[in-house]
């Protein structure tokens, strides 16, 4: 498994990261442990979680189970030094987590300790802000995104938040910090604040990226290049659309589409044509469509690691296997032709 730099830390992470958002709802504790066993044996020793997980669906009854399952695996396998653990503090709007309050110094202090307890570890390797306090274009909000409506100054309280993260780093509770579902402007504010105060520097940004969702390609790609803030890409298979398993109105039992018919707003009329084109392209080149989609993400110069998720071991093996798939230049050119015809399909 190839490794890529974790910002300017001097450390590296594998180019495939094991996502965990289904553990505790679609996957049992035993299944989660089996996934971690296999992934780590394949060199995927980077595991991403969040205090709000699982999210299929989001529920107060299951919240925190994902971190708990990782914690029981760490306790049983005694492999803490072999893995890199990432997790996140939830943003505002979830009533069952701190009453839906926005991210603040107080919330970070409480959330870090809760995650450490569930994870059964003394330190979190990468601690991320799940989404900013201000409005943003992530989670299918692109078409209604109006940054000119944001208050001035922004309610992001960057200095307060970075100060709390610095405190957690100095206390030995977290090692590095990252963002998620943020923008180029938001990321630069944290970088500028860190430079001004000597606080912890943002090392990564976890945003959605796939063949069907390439908003990172412009200003964020420029920021990534100049500031060494790599992308941790999530939803690289567009919640299963890019596997082809939903084509022809198929609805596999136990799949996410059973619980979320629109897959979080990804199922639209605009997505049908480019999806069909990408699936046909994979077939033309004799590739598994999921592996082609993941392998494409790994060609991007700003990519730090691709977060994969699976509900079955077969899916997990396919997804991890994508790391060994090399895409021919002509295939990549064909991908770009499809993208130019359908630049923002969802």
C-alpha positions in Angstrom: 0.0 0.0 0.0 1.5 3.3 -1.1 1.7 6.2 1.4 1.3 9.9 1.0 2.3 12.9 3.1 0.1 14.0 6.0 0.5 17.7 5.4 3.8 19.1 6.6 4.1 16.8 9.6 6.7 14.5 8.1 4.3 11.6 8.6 2.5 9.6 5.9 -0.8 7.8 5.6 -1.9 5.0 3.3 -3.6 6.2 0.1 -6.7 4.2 1.1 -8.4 5.0 4.4 -11.0 2.8 6.0 -14.3 4.6 6.5 -16.7 3.5 9.3 -20.0 5.4 9.0 -22.0 2.2 8.7 -20.6 0.5 11.8 -23.4 0.4 14.4 -26.3 0.4 12.0 -25.7 -1.5 8.8 -22.7 -3.4 10.3 -22.5 -5.2 13.6 -19.5 -5.0 16.0 -18.2 -8.3 14.8 -18.4 -7.2 11.1 -16.7 -3.9 12.0 -13.9 -5.9 13.7 -13.6 -8.2 10.7 -13.3 -5.2 8.4 -10.5 -3.7 10.5 -8.7 -7.0 10.6 -8.7 -7.4 6.9 -7.9 -3.7 6.1 -4.9 -3.5 8.4 -3.6 -6.8 7.1 -3.7 -5.2 3.6 -1.8 -2.1 4.8 -4.8 0.1 5.3 -3.9 1.2 8.8 -5.8 4.5 8.6 -9.3 4.5 10.1 -11.7 7.4 9.9 -14.6 7.9 12.3 -16.7 10.7 13.8 -18.6 11.2 17.1 -21.9 11.4 15.2 -21.4 8.0 13.4 -23.1 5.8 12.3 -25.1 7.9 9.8 -27.1 5.2 8.1 -29.3 6.6 9.5 -28.3 9.3 11.9 -29.9 8.4 15.2 -29.6 9.3 18.9 -29.9 5.5 19.7 -26.8 4.5 17.7 -24.7 7.7 18.0 -21.2 6.9 19.2 -21.3 3.2 18.4 -18.8 3.5 15.6 -16.1 4.9 17.9 -17.1 2.3 20.5 -16.5 -0.6 18.0 -13.1 0.8 17.1 -12.3 1.0 20.8 -13.2 -2.6 21.5 -11.2 -3.7 18.5 -8.2 -1.7 19.8 -8.6 -3.3 23.2 -8.9 -6.8 21.9 -6.2 -6.7 19.2 -3.7 -4.6 21.1 -2.7 -2.9 17.9 -3.0 0.8 18.8 0.6 1.6 17.6 -0.2 -0.1 14.2 -3.1 2.2 13.2 -3.8 5.9 12.6 -7.1 6.9 14.1 -9.0 9.9 12.8 -12.3 11.2 14.2 -14.4 14.4 14.2 -16.4 16.7 16.4 -19.9 17.2 15.1 -21.0 20.6 13.8 -24.2 22.3 14.9 -27.7 21.2 14.2 -27.8 17.7 15.8 -30.1 18.0 18.8 -28.9 14.7 20.3 -25.3 15.9 20.4 -24.8 18.8 22.9 -28.2 20.1 22.0 -27.2 21.0 18.5 -24.8 23.7 19.6 -22.1 25.0 17.2 -18.5 24.1 17.6 -16.8 26.0 20.4 -13.9 25.6 22.8 -16.2 24.1 25.4 -17.7 21.6 23.0 -14.3 20.5 21.7 -13.0 19.9 25.2 -16.0 17.7 26.0 -16.1 15.9 22.6 -12.4 15.0 22.6 -12.7 13.4 26.0 -15.9 11.5 25.0 -14.2 10.2 21.8 -11.1 9.2 23.7 -13.2 7.2 26.1 -15.2 5.4 23.4 -12.0 4.7 21.4 -10.2 3.4 24.4 -7.1 5.3 23.6 -5.0 8.1 25.1 -4.6 10.1 21.9 -6.4 10.8 18.6 -4.0 11.0 15.6 -6.2 13.3 13.5 -9.0 15.4 15.0 -11.3 17.1 12.5 -14.1 19.7 12.5 -17.0 17.9 10.8 -18.5 21.0 9.2 -18.1 24.8 9.8 -20.5 26.8 12.0 -21.2 29.2 9.1 -23.2 28.2 6.0 -21.4 26.2 3.3 -22.1 24.3 0.0 -21.6 20.8 1.2 -24.2 18.0 1.8 -26.1 18.8 -1.5 -26.4 22.6 -0.6 -24.5 23.8 -3.6 -27.4 25.2 -5.6 -28.8 27.2 -2.6 -25.4 28.4 -1.4 -25.4 32.1 -0.9 -22.1 33.2 0.8 -23.2 36.9 0.5 -25.9 36.2 3.1 -23.3 35.2 5.8 -22.9 37.5 8.7 -19.7 39.6 9.0 -17.6 38.7 10.9 -18.3 35.0 10.4 -19.6 33.0 13.3 -16.8 30.5 12.9 -14.8 31.7 15.9 -11.6 30.5 14.4 -9.3 31.8 17.1 -11.3 30.2 19.9 -11.6 26.9 18.1 -7.9 26.7 17.1 -7.0 27.7 20.7 -9.0 24.8 22.0 -7.4 22.4 19.5 -3.9 23.7 20.6 -4.8 23.0 24.2 -5.8 19.4 23.3 -2.5 19.0 21.4 -0.4 20.3 24.3 -2.3 18.0 26.6 -1.4 15.0 24.5 -5.0 14.2 23.6 -4.7 14.8 19.9 -1.7 14.9 17.5 -2.9 16.7 14.4 -5.9 18.7 13.2 -8.0 18.8 10.1 -11.1 20.3 8.6 -14.1 18.6 6.8 -16.8 20.0 4.5 -15.1 23.4 4.4 -14.1 25.8 1.7 -10.8 27.4 0.5 -11.6 30.6 2.4 -12.5 28.8 5.5 -9.3 26.7 5.4 -7.1 29.7 4.8 -8.5 31.4 7.9 -7.3 28.5 10.0 -3.9 28.4 8.3 -3.5 32.2 8.8 -4.5 31.9 12.4 -2.1 29.1 13.0 0.7 31.1 11.4 -0.1 34.1 13.5 -0.3 32.3 16.9 1.8 29.2 16.5 -1.2 27.0 16.9 -1.6 23.6 15.2 -1.6 23.8 11.4 -4.4 22.2 9.4 -3.0 19.1 7.8 -6.0 17.8 5.8 -9.5 18.6 4.6 -12.1 15.9 4.3 -14.6 16.8 1.5 -16.7 14.9 -0.9 -15.0 13.9 -4.1 -15.9 11.5 -6.9 -16.3 11.2 -10.6 -19.7 12.8 -10.1 -18.7 15.5 -7.6 -15.5 17.3 -8.4 -15.9 20.7 -6.7 -12.4 20.3 -5.2 -10.8 20.7 -8.6 -10.5 24.5 -8.6 -9.8 26.8 -5.7 -9.4 24.0 -3.1 -6.9 22.2 -5.4 -4.9 25.4 -5.7 -4.9 25.8 -1.9 -3.9 22.1 -1.5 -1.0 22.5 -3.8 0.5 25.6 -2.2 -0.4 24.9 1.4 0.2 21.1 1.5 -3.3 20.4 2.8 -4.3 17.2 1.2 -7.8 15.9 0.5 -9.3 13.0 2.4 -12.1 12.2 -0.1 -15.4 10.8 1.1 -18.3 9.4 -0.9 -15.9 8.4 -3.7 -18.5 5.9 -5.0 -21.4 8.4 -4.6 -23.0 6.2 -2.0 -22.9 3.2 -4.3 -24.1 4.8 -7.5 -20.7 4.4 -9.2 -20.7 0.6 -8.4 -23.6 0.2 -10.9 -25.6 -1.8 -8.3 -28.6 0.5 -8.6 -28.8 0.5 -12.4 -32.1 -0.7 -14.0 -34.0 0.4 -10.8 -32.3 -2.4 -8.9 -32.6 -2.1 -5.1 -30.3 -4.6 -3.3 -31.6 -5.7 0.1 -29.9 -3.9 2.9 -28.4 -1.3 0.7 -28.2 2.4 1.7 -30.8 3.3 -1.0 -33.4 1.2 0.9 -33.0 3.6 3.8 -32.3 6.7 1.8 -34.1 6.6 -1.6 -32.3 9.7 -2.9 -28.9 8.8 -1.4 -28.8 12.1 0.3 -29.9 14.0 -2.8 -27.5 12.3 -5.1 -30.2 10.6 -7.2 -31.4 13.2 -9.7 -32.3 13.3 -13.3 -29.0 15.2 -14.0 -26.9 12.3 -12.7 -28.4 9.6 -15.0 -26.4 10.4 -18.2 -22.9 10.8 -16.7 -23.4 7.8 -14.4 -24.4 5.6 -17.4 -21.4 7.0 -19.3 -18.9 6.2 -16.5 -20.3 2.7 -16.1 -20.1 2.1 -19.8 -16.5 3.3 -19.8 -15.5 0.9 -17.1 -17.1 -2.0 -19.0 -15.4 -0.9 -22.2 -12.0 -1.1 -20.5 -12.8 -4.3 -18.6 -12.6 -2.7 -15.2 -14.8 -3.0 -12.1 -16.7 0.3 -12.0 -16.0 0.8 -8.3 -12.3 0.2 -8.8 -12.2 2.6 -11.7 -13.9 5.3 -9.7 -11.5 4.9 -6.8 -8.4 4.6 -9.0 -9.4 7.9 -10.7 -9.5 9.6 -7.4 -6.0 8.3 -6.6 -4.7 10.0 -9.8 -5.5 13.5 -8.5 -2.4 15.4 -7.4 -4.2 16.8 -4.3 -5.4 13.5 -3.0 -4.0 12.5 0.4 -6.2 9.4 0.9 -9.4 8.0 -0.4 -11.9 7.0 2.3 -13.7 3.8 1.4 -16.7 2.2 3.0 -18.3 -1.2 2.8 -21.1 -3.2 4.3 -19.7 -6.6 3.1 -16.3 -8.1 3.0 -16.6 -8.6 -0.8 -17.1 -4.8 -1.2 -14.2 -4.1 1.1 -11.9 -6.3 -0.9 -12.9 -4.8 -4.2 -12.5 -1.2 -2.8 -9.0 -1.9 -1.3 -8.0 -3.7 -4.5 -8.5 -0.4 -6.4 -5.2 0.8 -5.1 -3.4 -1.6 -7.5 -5.4 -0.5 -10.5 -3.6 1.8 -13.0 -5.7 3.8 -15.4 -4.4 4.2 -18.9 -4.0 7.8 -20.1 -6.6 7.3 -22.8 -9.2 6.2 -20.2 -8.4 9.3 -18.1 -8.9 11.4 -21.2 -12.3 9.8 -21.7 -13.2 10.5 -18.1 -12.4 14.2 -18.7 -14.6 14.2 -21.8 -17.5 13.0 -19.8 -16.8 15.4 -17.0 -16.8 18.4 -19.4 -20.2 17.4 -20.7 -21.6 16.9 -17.1 -19.5 19.1 -14.8 -21.8 19.3 -11.8 -24.4 16.5 -12.1 -25.3 16.3 -8.4 
